[in-house]
Amino acid sequence: MLNPTAPQPVLTADQVLQDDCDYVVQTYKRPPFLLTRGEGVHVYDSEGRAYLDWVAGIAVNALGYGDPGLTAAIQNASAGLIHTSNLYYTAPQAELAKQLVEKSFADRVFFTNSGTEANEGALKFARKAAYEKGRHDQTEIVCFSGAFHGRTLGSLSITPKDKYQKPFHPLLSGVKVAEFNDLDSARAAIDERTAAVIVEPIQGEGGIHAATREFLAGLRALCDQVGAVLIFDEVQCGMGRSGKLWAHQHSGVTPDIMTLAKPLAGGLPIGAILMTEAVASAMHVGEHGSTFAGGPLVTSVAAHILERVSQPEFLEHVSAVGDYLQERLSEINSPLIRAVRGRGLMVALELTVEVGPLVEAGYQNGLLLVNAGTHIVRFVPPLVIDKAHVDTLVEKLSTMLSAI
């Protein structure tokens, strides 16, 4: 019998990497080091090397690492109920839903476990809203070039990138792809058969491209004309990353559905579908569900994150440091830089060459970097990063670009 109090063997980094190679499905390309802990906006590997983190677990770790408030929230939540399923009421789920509604356009919330699940659910809800009105032929979905909405079959169907889609055909039928930020293209795609139009107010994986105010307003008008549901995917750009709590607030346009995930619970798995009463009223008992979603532990932690991130001074910090990041990146004197763009702490550095070597060089220079496509470095750091960290980044990037 195992003794839980007995000291457990400590594996070396090489052993862990070998076990991963031997036993984990190899769908990820990872650098050859083992991360073991984090503090503030730095993570450390098993050899004690520090890395300034400009990835944040892919726009997830809004409060960085070792945040005392987040740690306390997790500890307190773990002392209570961890899981009950959605067969029963729990206070943390109801409280988080109330907070999300009070801080957004929405009337109701459905919880999921991830962003791709949230987008899958949003598509179902949109089709059901049309079905409830007796419009059984109103089933088509309109998405946009450059979009990324997830990797399950439904969300993959509205992620129009051949590299992701081709091996998994046939995908969801009834999907039309229009050009992002091109209202004429959208107008040609949206008609009486359109159940939903889904768009990211700021595209993440697509290269950090913000939708214009005119484009989003035009989509709103087109959806109203044909009775379609407008879905804003804020899985990556929401929860304060743009400098406002919700990225669509920059445009003044509100959706019928908004999907959330990544930073909502500080690294614990959660997603959310926020919607109007008109959409929610189309869904009835047993028509959608999840065993794990919205559990008491994760929603308790998410309530803490939401309260912190939604504070005006927190959002002002994100805007100020994000502006400073763009300014400093624009000052780098390198012929390899094609463009700098973004909003808040969601910033792109577009190069004339592939960025893989720059990401690899980052590891040697104590930086965690991530790409968005082949020619773009995407900066989505913890939202608590400050200007001194930006200065460190720019100094190292300048040297690395010169070497390339």
RODO-2510 file (C-alpha; in nm, 4 decimals, decimal comma):
residues 404
     n   res          X          Y          Z
     1     m     0,0000     0,0000     0,0000
     2     l     0,1247     0,3485    -0,0853
     3     n     0,2222     0,5706     0,2043
     4     p     0,1082     0,9264     0,1153
     5     t     0,3436     1,0755     0,3751
     6     a     0,6542     0,9008     0,2430
     7     p     0,8928     1,1194     0,0390
     8     q     0,8328     1,0808    -0,3323
     9     p     1,1199     1,0350    -0,5765
    10     v     1,2217     1,3542    -0,7562
    11     l     1,2559     1,3130    -1,1308
    12     t     1,5251     1,4994    -1,3187
    13     a     1,4297     1,7304    -1,6028
    14     d     1,5647     1,4777    -1,8527
    15     q     1,3461     1,2049    -1,7010
    16     v     1,0350     1,4239    -1,7187
    17     l     1,1025     1,5185    -2,0807
    18     q     1,1588     1,1525    -2,1698
    19     d     0,8388     1,0434    -1,9943
    20     d     0,6478     1,3100    -2,1851
    21     c     0,7969     1,1850    -2,5098
    22     d     0,7102     0,8257    -2,4225
    23     y     0,3600     0,8658    -2,2801
    24     v     0,1983     1,1945    -2,3944
    25     v     0,0430     1,2376    -2,7395
    26     q     0,2940     1,4517    -2,9257
    27     t     0,0770     1,7390    -3,0495
    28     y     0,2844     2,0167    -2,8877
    29     k     0,6245     2,1523    -2,9802
    30     r     0,7982     2,2437    -2,6546
    31     p     1,1401     2,3883    -2,5691
    32     p     1,3789     2,1465    -2,3923
    33     f     1,3520     2,2754    -2,0365
    34     l     1,1237     2,2044    -1,7408
    35     l     0,9335     2,4898    -1,5760
    36     t     0,8999     2,4405    -1,2009
    37     r     0,7802     2,7644    -1,0393
    38     g     0,6857     3,1265    -1,0956
    39     e     0,7028     3,4560    -0,9134
    40     g     0,5505     3,7834    -1,0291
    41     v     0,5987     3,7958    -1,4066
    42     h     0,8872     3,5473    -1,4169
    43     v     0,8935     3,1685    -1,4385
    44     y     1,1892     2,9470    -1,3484
    45     d     1,3111     2,6169    -1,4849
    46     s     1,4594     2,3205    -1,3029
    47     e     1,8086     2,4649    -1,3423
    48     g     1,7061     2,7906    -1,1760
    49     r     1,7053     2,9960    -1,4959
    50     a     1,4569     3,2857    -1,4959
    51     y     1,2355     3,3794    -1,7918
    52     l     1,0442     3,7065    -1,8236
    53     d     0,7038     3,5842    -1,9368
    54     w     0,5407     3,7510    -2,2385
    55     v     0,3076     3,4561    -2,2971
    56     a     0,1165     3,4219    -1,9670
    57     g     0,0086     3,0680    -2,0484
    58     i    -0,1375     3,2055    -2,3759
    59     a    -0,3095     3,5121    -2,2300
    60     v    -0,4296     3,3261    -1,9193
    61     n    -0,2241     3,4257    -1,6138
    62     a    -0,3582     3,7775    -1,5738
    63     l    -0,2188     3,8198    -1,2215
    64     g     0,1130     3,6523    -1,2952
    65     y     0,2606     3,3961    -1,0560
    66     g     0,2425     3,3579    -0,6814
    67     d    -0,0141     3,6339    -0,6379
    68     p    -0,1111     3,6286    -0,2668
    69     g    -0,4763     3,7110    -0,3286
    70     l    -0,5160     3,4416    -0,5921
    71     t    -0,3346     3,1874    -0,3759
    72     a    -0,5650     3,2653    -0,0834
    73     a    -0,8730     3,2395    -0,3062
    74     i    -0,7653     2,8944    -0,4247
    75     q    -0,6853     2,7774    -0,0731
    76     n    -1,0156     2,9023     0,0650
    77     a    -1,2124     2,7485    -0,2194
    78     s    -1,0369     2,4128    -0,1822
    79     a    -1,1516     2,3914     0,1792
    80     g    -1,5124     2,3827     0,0604
    81     l    -1,6939     2,1852    -0,2057
    82     i    -1,4778     2,1077    -0,5079
    83     h    -1,7336     1,9338    -0,7306
    84     t    -2,1065     1,8657    -0,7169
    85     s    -2,2009     1,8548    -1,0901
    86     n    -2,4738     2,0762    -1,2283
    87     l    -2,7456     1,8614    -1,0758
    88     y    -2,7284     2,0868    -0,7693
    89     y    -2,7132     2,4548    -0,6786
    90     t    -2,3927     2,6026    -0,5406
    91     a    -2,3446     2,9594    -0,4214
    92     p    -2,0151     3,0350    -0,6035
    93     q    -2,1648     2,9601    -0,9463
    94     a    -2,4651     3,1839    -0,8868
    95     e    -2,2468     3,4635    -0,7487
    96     l    -2,0052     3,4566    -1,0429
    97     a    -2,2941     3,4587    -1,2901
    98     k    -2,4418     3,7603    -1,1114
    99     q    -2,1096     3,9464    -1,1256
   100     l    -2,0626     3,8721    -1,4956
   101     v    -2,4128     3,9935    -1,5772
   102     e    -2,3754     4,3094    -1,3693
   103     k    -2,0456     4,3934    -1,5415
   104     s    -2,1613     4,3284    -1,8982
   105     f    -2,4458     4,3600    -2,1483
   106     a    -2,5714     4,0105    -2,0651
   107     d    -2,8786     3,8822    -1,8853
   108     r    -2,7662     3,5222    -1,8294
   109     v    -2,4564     3,3009    -1,8248
   110     f    -2,3821     2,9395    -1,9142
   111     f    -2,0547     2,7990    -1,7807
   112     t    -1,8193     2,5698    -1,9714
   113     n    -1,4681     2,4321    -1,9144
   114     s    -1,2798     2,6079    -2,1946
   115     g    -1,2962     2,8629    -2,4728
   116     t    -1,3602     2,6119    -2,7480
   117     e    -1,6500     2,4684    -2,5450
   118     a    -1,7895     2,8177    -2,5001
   119     n    -1,7813     2,8749    -2,8759
   120     e    -1,9384     2,5351    -2,9431
   121     g    -2,2182     2,6218    -2,7028
   122     a    -2,2645     2,9650    -2,8578
   123     l    -2,3231     2,8062    -3,1992
   124     k    -2,5813     2,5689    -3,0523
   125     f    -2,7600     2,8490    -2,8702
   126     a    -2,7742     3,0619    -3,1863
   127     r    -2,9214     2,7802    -3,3933
   128     k    -3,1705     2,7000    -3,1175
   129     a    -3,2809     3,0651    -3,1030
   130     a    -3,3711     3,0481    -3,4718
   131     y    -3,5370     2,7073    -3,4301
   132     e    -3,7568     2,8361    -3,1466
   133     k    -3,8872     3,1059    -3,3810
   134     g    -3,9876     2,8376    -3,6319
   135     r    -3,7089     2,9350    -3,8727
   136     h    -3,5765     2,5831    -3,9246
   137     d    -3,3792     2,6750    -4,2372
   138     q    -3,1894     2,9516    -4,0544
   139     t    -2,8851     2,7398    -3,9679
   140     e    -2,5805     2,8936    -4,1379
   141     i    -2,2827     3,0413    -3,9536
   142     v    -2,0715     3,3292    -4,0863
   143     c    -1,7114     3,3603    -3,9671
   144     f    -1,4125     3,5591    -4,0923
   145     s    -1,0684     3,5191    -4,2434
   146     g    -0,7918     3,5025    -3,9857
   147     a    -1,0275     3,3770    -3,7152
   148     f    -0,9403     3,1254    -3,4482
   149     h    -1,2279     2,9884    -3,2417
   150     g    -1,0974     2,6512    -3,1223
   151     r    -1,0040     2,2969    -3,2220
   152     t    -1,3123     2,0836    -3,1554
   153     l    -1,5078     2,0007    -3,4705
   154     g    -1,7641     2,2796    -3,4468
   155     s    -1,5237     2,5542    -3,3476
   156     l    -1,2659     2,4195    -3,5930
   157     s    -1,5255     2,4563    -3,8687
   158     i    -1,5291     2,8333    -3,8076
   159     t    -1,1482     2,8577    -3,7877
   160     p    -1,0743     2,8973    -4,1601
   161     k    -0,7149     2,7839    -4,1802
   162     d    -0,6380     2,4897    -4,4073
   163     k    -0,3519     2,3689    -4,1889
   164     y    -0,5935     2,3162    -3,9000
   165     q    -0,8990     2,1982    -4,0936
   166     k    -0,7831     1,9769    -4,3793
   167     p    -0,7049     1,6527    -4,1899
   168     f    -1,0437     1,6563    -4,0162
   169     h    -1,2941     1,6973    -4,2988
   170     p    -1,5888     1,6782    -4,3248
   171     l    -1,6502     1,9578    -4,0775
   172     l    -1,9693     2,1382    -3,9718
   173     s    -2,1832     2,2213    -4,2740
   174     g    -2,3414     2,5564    -4,3418
   175     v    -2,0353     2,7737    -4,2680
   176     k    -1,9539     3,0810    -4,4779
   177     v    -1,6232     3,2671    -4,4551
   178     a    -1,6160     3,6432    -4,5165
   179     e    -1,3211     3,8836    -4,5104
   180     f    -1,2360     4,0328    -4,1719
   181     n    -1,2929     4,4092    -4,1510
   182     d    -1,4619     4,4063    -4,4931
   183     l    -1,8266     4,5000    -4,4529
   184     d    -1,9102     4,4420    -4,8194
   185     s    -1,7804     4,0855    -4,7901
   186     a    -1,9867     4,0334    -4,4754
   187     r    -2,2946     4,1765    -4,6432
   188     a    -2,2578     3,9258    -4,9275
   189     a    -2,2379     3,6345    -4,6814
   190     i    -2,5154     3,7260    -4,4356
   191     d    -2,8723     3,6522    -4,5412
   192     e    -3,2033     3,5081    -4,4169
   193     r    -3,0400     3,1668    -4,3654
   194     t    -2,7768     3,3052    -4,1274
   195     a    -2,8278     3,1904    -3,7687
   196     a    -2,5105     3,3479    -3,6278
   197     v    -2,2188     3,5722    -3,7125
   198     i    -1,9111     3,5103    -3,4950
   199     v    -1,6136     3,7460    -3,4757
   200     e    -1,3233     3,8308    -3,2456
   201     p    -1,3189     4,2044    -3,1608
   202     i    -0,9404     4,1621    -3,1639
   203     q    -0,8042     3,8604    -3,3482
   204     g    -0,5381     3,6793    -3,1462
   205     e    -0,4016     3,3790    -3,3331
   206     g    -0,4769     3,5644    -3,6558
   207     g    -0,2086     3,8242    -3,5834
   208     i    -0,3516     4,0834    -3,3381
   209     h    -0,5876     4,2636    -3,5728
   210     a    -0,8593     4,4793    -3,4161
   211     a    -1,2013     4,4949    -3,5762
   212     t    -1,2927     4,8517    -3,6676
   213     r    -1,5837     5,0270    -3,5008
   214     e    -1,7531     5,0572    -3,8401
   215     f    -1,7137     4,6855    -3,9107
   216     l    -1,8660     4,5745    -3,5805
   217     a    -2,1475     4,8287    -3,6074
   218     g    -2,2168     4,7053    -3,9589
   219     l    -2,2312     4,3436    -3,8415
   220     r    -2,4738     4,4453    -3,5685
   221     a    -2,7013     4,6108    -3,8221
   222     l    -2,6840     4,3170    -4,0643
   223     c    -2,7669     4,0676    -3,7888
   224     d    -3,0628     4,2785    -3,6802
   225     q    -3,1906     4,2910    -4,0376
   226     v    -3,1992     3,9119    -4,0830
   227     g    -3,2645     3,8089    -3,7215
   228     a    -2,9229     3,6482    -3,6737
   229     v    -2,7337     3,6224    -3,3449
   230     l    -2,4129     3,8274    -3,3209
   231     i    -2,1415     3,6449    -3,1249
   232     f    -1,8265     3,8152    -2,9984
   233     d    -1,5476     3,5699    -2,9171
   234     e    -1,3552     3,7373    -2,6338
   235     v    -1,1803     3,4218    -2,5157
   236     q    -0,8409     3,5855    -2,5687
   237     c    -0,9135     3,9577    -2,5949
   238     g    -1,1620     3,9864    -2,3063
   239     m    -1,1218     4,0195    -1,9288
   240     g    -0,9152     4,3382    -1,9298
   241     r    -0,6527     4,2476    -2,1883
   242     s    -0,7471     4,5334    -2,4218
   243     g    -0,7455     4,7962    -2,1462
   244     k    -1,1223     4,7717    -2,1065
   245     l    -1,2973     4,4857    -1,9322
   246     w    -1,4491     4,3704    -2,2627
   247     a    -1,2753     4,4368    -2,5934
   248     h    -1,6002     4,5264    -2,7710
   249     q    -1,6406     4,8250    -2,5385
   250     h    -1,3884     5,0098    -2,7550
   251     s    -1,6464     5,0052    -3,0353
   252     g    -1,9643     5,0778    -2,8409
   253     v    -2,1263     4,7787    -3,0140
   254     t    -2,2844     4,5018    -2,8053
   255     p    -2,3403     4,1402    -2,9137
   256     d    -2,6171     3,8928    -2,8374
   257     i    -2,3610     3,6396    -2,7101
   258     m    -2,0060     3,6797    -2,5794
   259     t    -1,7721     3,3900    -2,5073
   260     l    -1,5010     3,4031    -2,2397
   261     a    -1,2361     3,1696    -2,1017
   262     k    -0,8574     3,2033    -2,0746
   263     p    -0,7905     3,4413    -1,7777
   264     l    -1,1291     3,4078    -1,6101
   265     a    -1,0146     3,1764    -1,3293
   266     g    -0,6450     3,2577    -1,3135
   267     g    -0,5321     2,9348    -1,4805
   268     l    -0,8051     2,6980    -1,3630
   269     p    -1,0186     2,5613    -1,6487
   270     i    -1,3341     2,7619    -1,7110
   271     g    -1,5278     2,9159    -1,9967
   272     a    -1,8472     3,1178    -2,0068
   273     i    -2,1197     3,2050    -2,2557
   274     l    -2,2815     3,5382    -2,1757
   275     m    -2,6095     3,6123    -2,3550
   276     t    -2,9227     3,8205    -2,3712
   277     e    -3,2535     3,6941    -2,2341
   278     a    -3,3800     3,6565    -2,5914
   279     v    -3,1134     3,3941    -2,6585
   280     a    -3,1299     3,2294    -2,3162
   281     s    -3,5062     3,1842    -2,3326
   282     a    -3,4638     2,9547    -2,6333
   283     m    -3,2769     2,6980    -2,4234
   284     h    -3,4692     2,4516    -2,2071
   285     v    -3,3864     2,1845    -1,9491
   286     g    -3,1697     1,9075    -2,0920
   287     e    -3,0759     2,0851    -2,4161
   288     h    -2,7163     2,1585    -2,3147
   289     g    -2,5016     2,0618    -2,0198
   290     s    -2,1651     1,9831    -1,8642
   291     t    -2,0548     1,7622    -1,5769
   292     f    -1,7696     1,9806    -1,4586
   293     a    -1,8493     2,3317    -1,5788
   294     g    -1,9049     2,6052    -1,3222
   295     g    -1,7943     2,3954    -1,0254
   296     p    -1,7756     2,5674    -0,6872
   297     l    -1,3958     2,5738    -0,6617
   298     v    -1,3275     2,7236    -1,0035
   299     t    -1,6127     2,9769    -0,9867
   300     s    -1,4983     3,0931    -0,6423
   301     v    -1,1546     3,1676    -0,7858
   302     a    -1,3010     3,3282    -1,0982
   303     a    -1,5037     3,5693    -0,8856
   304     h    -1,1788     3,6862    -0,7248
   305     i    -1,0112     3,7360    -1,0653
   306     l    -1,3096     3,9224    -1,2088
   307     e    -1,3255     4,1597    -0,9122
   308     r    -0,9531     4,2383    -0,9400
   309     v    -0,9371     4,2775    -1,3164
   310     s    -1,2486     4,4938    -1,3426
   311     q    -1,1132     4,7678    -1,1135
   312     p    -1,0668     5,0976    -1,3035
   313     e    -0,7096     5,1434    -1,1803
   314     f    -0,6193     4,7911    -1,2970
   315     l    -0,7550     4,8602    -1,6456
   316     e    -0,5770     5,1963    -1,6557
   317     h    -0,2511     5,0148    -1,5789
   318     v    -0,3093     4,7733    -1,8681
   319     s    -0,3734     5,0615    -2,1082
   320     a    -0,0712     5,2623    -1,9922
   321     v     0,1762     4,9731    -2,0066
   322     g     0,0285     4,8536    -2,3365
   323     d     0,0773     5,1960    -2,4937
   324     y     0,4314     5,2065    -2,3585
   325     l     0,5021     4,8605    -2,5010
   326     q     0,3960     4,9716    -2,8489
   327     e     0,6001     5,2915    -2,8200
   328     r     0,9169     5,1086    -2,7170
   329     l     0,8780     4,8358    -2,9786
   330     s     0,8376     5,1063    -3,2435
   331     e     1,1696     5,2578    -3,1340
   332     i     1,3679     4,9436    -3,2174
   333     n     1,5853     5,0192    -3,5173
   334     s     1,5708     4,7013    -3,7221
   335     p     1,5028     4,6456    -4,0923
   336     l     1,3303     4,3202    -3,9948
   337     i     1,0350     4,5009    -3,8306
   338     r     0,7367     4,5464    -4,0602
   339     a     0,4736     4,6675    -3,8110
   340     v     0,3789     4,7126    -3,4468
   341     r     0,0100     4,7079    -3,3560
   342     g    -0,2289     4,6117    -3,0809
   343     r    -0,4515     4,7317    -2,8026
   344     g    -0,3757     4,7160    -2,4329
   345     l    -0,1502     4,4234    -2,3496
   346     m    -0,2307     4,2382    -2,6700
   347     v     0,0420     4,3520    -2,9069
   348     a     0,1969     4,2217    -3,2283
   349     l     0,5489     4,2664    -3,3611
   350     e     0,5345     4,1722    -3,7296
   351     l     0,8641     4,0871    -3,8985
   352     t     0,9754     4,0449    -4,2583
   353     v     1,1199     3,7041    -4,1645
   354     e     0,9819     3,4025    -3,9808
   355     v     0,9820     3,4540    -3,6039
   356     g     1,0739     3,0984    -3,5006
   357     p     1,4443     3,1839    -3,4564
   358     l     1,3525     3,4879    -3,2461
   359     v     1,1337     3,2781    -3,0161
   360     e     1,4181     3,0257    -2,9805
   361     a     1,6666     3,3046    -2,9097
   362     g     1,4323     3,4305    -2,6411
   363     y     1,4861     3,1156    -2,4378
   364     q     1,8607     3,1790    -2,4376
   365     n     1,8004     3,5394    -2,3305
   366     g     1,5538     3,4749    -2,0501
   367     l     1,2344     3,5558    -2,2424
   368     l     0,9224     3,3510    -2,3062
   369     l     0,7779     3,4586    -2,6424
   370     v     0,5010     3,3165    -2,8582
   371     n     0,4157     3,3542    -3,2240
   372     a     0,0873     3,4252    -3,4007
   373     g     0,1453     3,2713    -3,7401
   374     t     0,4849     3,2572    -3,9048
   375     h     0,5899     3,6239    -3,9071
   376     i     0,4377     3,7705    -3,5888
   377     v     0,5491     3,7693    -3,2266
   378     r     0,2454     3,8085    -3,0033
   379     f     0,2874     3,9792    -2,6655
   380     v     0,0136     3,8714    -2,4207
   381     p     0,1928     3,8956    -2,0830
   382     p     0,0493     3,8926    -1,7313
   383     l    -0,1587     4,2080    -1,6960
   384     v     0,0495     4,3099    -1,3929
   385     i     0,3648     4,3556    -1,6005
   386     d     0,5145     4,7061    -1,5756
   387     k     0,7208     4,9513    -1,7782
   388     a     1,0536     4,8335    -1,6355
   389     h     0,9786     4,4873    -1,7745
   390     v     0,9022     4,6463    -2,1118
   391     d     1,2433     4,8143    -2,1060
   392     t     1,4118     4,4809    -2,0348
   393     l     1,2212     4,3184    -2,3203
   394     v     1,3097     4,5900    -2,5716
   395     e     1,6787     4,5860    -2,4759
   396     k     1,6986     4,2109    -2,5288
   397     l     1,4884     4,2141    -2,8452
   398     s     1,7112     4,4791    -3,0007
   399     t     2,0168     4,2601    -2,9457
   400     m     1,8406     3,9466    -3,0677
   401     l     1,7125     4,1129    -3,3842
   402     s     2,0589     4,2443    -3,4628
   403     a     2,1973     3,8931    -3,4292
   404     i     1,9315     3,7517    -3,6629
***
